[in-house]
């Protein structure tokens, strides 16, 4: 019986992520905002790529 050591691969890469947002003060006590975020593409060994982005909605209230 022969055993072969298992191979493991690791991959590290850097990319650019960012976002663009807008906010609006509804009153001195409340505001709303919307933001678009984008992240670096993830490349897999099988040739597949994963793109990620998203939209964030927010509201702020002061007490």
HELIX and SHEET records of a PDB file:
SHEET    1   A 3 UNK A  18  UNK A  27  0                                        
SHEET    2   A 3 UNK A  30  UNK A  38 -1                                        
SHEET    3   A 3 UNK A  53  UNK A  61 -1                                        
SHEET    1   B 2 UNK A  42  UNK A  43  0                                        
SHEET    2   B 2 UNK A  49  UNK A  50 -1                                        
END                                                                             
